[in-house]
Amino acid sequence: MQLMWGYAPPLILEAAIRHRIFDVLDNGAKTVEEVEEATGASARGLTAVMNALVGLDFLSKDTLARYALTPESAAFLVSSKPSFQGGMILHCSEQLIPKWLRLNEIVATGRPAEAVNQERVGGDFFHKFVEDIFPMSYGSAQKLAGVLDLDGSGQPVSVLDLATGSGVWGIALAQRSQRVRVRAVDWPEVIPVTRKTVARLGLMKRFQFVAGDLLTADFGCNHAVATLGHILHSEGEERSRALLRRTFGALGPGGTIAVAEFLVNDERTEPLTGLLFAVNMLVNTDNGDTYSFREISAWLGEAGFVNMRTLEAPGPSPLILATKP
Ligand SMILES: C[S@@+](CC[C@H](N)C(=O)[O-])C[C@H]1O[C@@H](n2cnc3c(N)ncnc32)[C@H](O)[C@@H]1O
């Protein structure tokens, strides 16, 4: 019965974020009437949703019926905080769930509801999406920046940020060291979003933007670092292997590749997030899936990389790193 209502929590969270419930509770506990006054939403709607959020441990309620944030919602659901993780949730009702509603038919045919791996559909999809998922990867990107030798040589460090989206990976590396220069690649429809984020953070002089498909765009050469943030899962195995080969060619000797993914174990029995995300790829892509460290390592090895390793990072999975000899 708990799973029967499994679709409700993300929709409740989305409604709460859109009606600024977490934002207005950030400066102290409030009654429904006070939240109604601050948000303009209906008392009936707020009461139902806020009580459900208490049941979900995202709010607490005291004996005077005042609602307050819990440590988790205070950390991750207040939209003004850099640690806000509600970005993906905001896309549930319009971009994600409508396609999942066709899962019965998708399982029968093996064909997605929409193929966001194709530019015609994906350009618009990711244009709306990538800024909101910036915080999902920012912590991991900062962790990566901390372990790479970005200042050591004293020379400029060239970073190739593939499927750049918001630019989060290149941005965190550029923020870490003045020596970093980033070549950011994505579809033409998404590059304006990358430019916007990079400009907001004052990094335009350090970025070059390349609009094109990952299997044909000009990657340049001799990069010290290449980042592939959450792209292999939508590309599927064949295109991922081709992409890793192209990336190998674009790195200089000693260069590092960093791959961020929703990983699964070799047996595909856990973790649940990776298994669920594989269904999301069934629903949204032609050939996408989630992969194990062993599978991605084998593709990296086939492309010529050595020393495949993981780096624990504050994201959905550890990062995978490898070196071009
Ligand atoms: C899930 S987003 C990840 C964005 C960013 N790397 C991050 O980790 O937040 C995937 C990105 O890949 C881009 N993308 C997907 N397929 C592509 C392709 N064939 N060619 C170029 N860009 C592509 C999308 O436009 C989107 O910006």
The ligand as an SDF file (V2000), in Angstrom:
LIG
                    3D

 27 29  0  0  0  0  0  0  0  0999 V2000
   21.7180   15.1970  -18.1600 C   0  0  0  0  0  0  0  0  0  0  0  0
   22.3630   16.6100  -18.9650 S   0  0  0  0  0  0  0  0  0  0  0  0
   23.9030   16.7860  -18.0960 C   0  0  0  0  0  0  0  0  0  0  0  0
   24.4460   18.1950  -18.1260 C   0  0  0  0  0  0  0  0  0  0  0  0
   25.7260   18.3900  -17.3020 C   0  0  0  0  0  0  0  0  0  0  0  0
   26.8400   17.6770  -17.8720 N   0  0  0  0  0  0  0  0  0  0  0  0
   25.4910   17.9580  -15.8670 C   0  0  0  0  0  0  0  0  0  0  0  0
   26.1240   16.9810  -15.4290 O   0  0  0  0  0  0  0  0  0  0  0  0
   24.6720   18.5960  -15.1900 O   0  0  0  0  0  0  0  0  0  0  0  0
   22.8730   15.9550  -20.5240 C   0  0  0  0  0  0  0  0  0  0  0  0
   23.4120   17.0380  -21.4660 C   0  0  0  0  0  0  0  0  0  0  0  0
   23.8880   16.4110  -22.6490 O   0  0  0  0  0  0  0  0  0  0  0  0
   23.4570   17.1220  -23.7840 C   0  0  0  0  0  0  0  0  0  0  0  0
   23.3960   16.1630  -24.9010 N   0  0  0  0  0  0  0  0  0  0  0  0
   22.6950   15.0190  -24.9360 C   0  0  0  0  0  0  0  0  0  0  0  0
   22.9370   14.3590  -26.0860 N   0  0  0  0  0  0  0  0  0  0  0  0
   23.8120   15.1290  -26.7950 C   0  0  0  0  0  0  0  0  0  0  0  0
   24.4180   14.9830  -28.0570 C   0  0  0  0  0  0  0  0  0  0  0  0
   24.2090   13.9120  -28.8240 N   0  0  0  0  0  0  0  0  0  0  0  0
   25.2410   15.9690  -28.4960 N   0  0  0  0  0  0  0  0  0  0  0  0
   25.4820   17.0720  -27.7160 C   0  0  0  0  0  0  0  0  0  0  0  0
   24.9490   17.2490  -26.4850 N   0  0  0  0  0  0  0  0  0  0  0  0
   24.1080   16.2880  -26.0380 C   0  0  0  0  0  0  0  0  0  0  0  0
   22.1010   17.6730  -23.3660 C   0  0  0  0  0  0  0  0  0  0  0  0
   21.7170   18.7840  -24.1460 O   0  0  0  0  0  0  0  0  0  0  0  0
   22.3550   18.0290  -21.9050 C   0  0  0  0  0  0  0  0  0  0  0  0
   22.8570   19.3310  -21.7930 O   0  0  0  0  0  0  0  0  0  0  0  0
  1  2  1  0
  2  3  1  0
  2 10  1  0
  3  4  1  0
  4  5  1  0
  5  6  1  0
  5  7  1  0
  7  8  2  0
  7  9  1  0
 10 11  1  0
 11 12  1  0
 11 26  1  0
 12 13  1  0
 13 14  1  0
 13 24  1  0
 14 15  1  0
 14 23  1  0
 15 16  2  0
 16 17  1  0
 17 18  1  0
 17 23  2  0
 18 19  1  0
 18 20  2  0
 20 21  1  0
 21 22  2  0
 22 23  1  0
 24 25  1  0
 24 26  1  0
 26 27  1  0
M  CHG  2   2   1   9  -1
M  END
$$$$
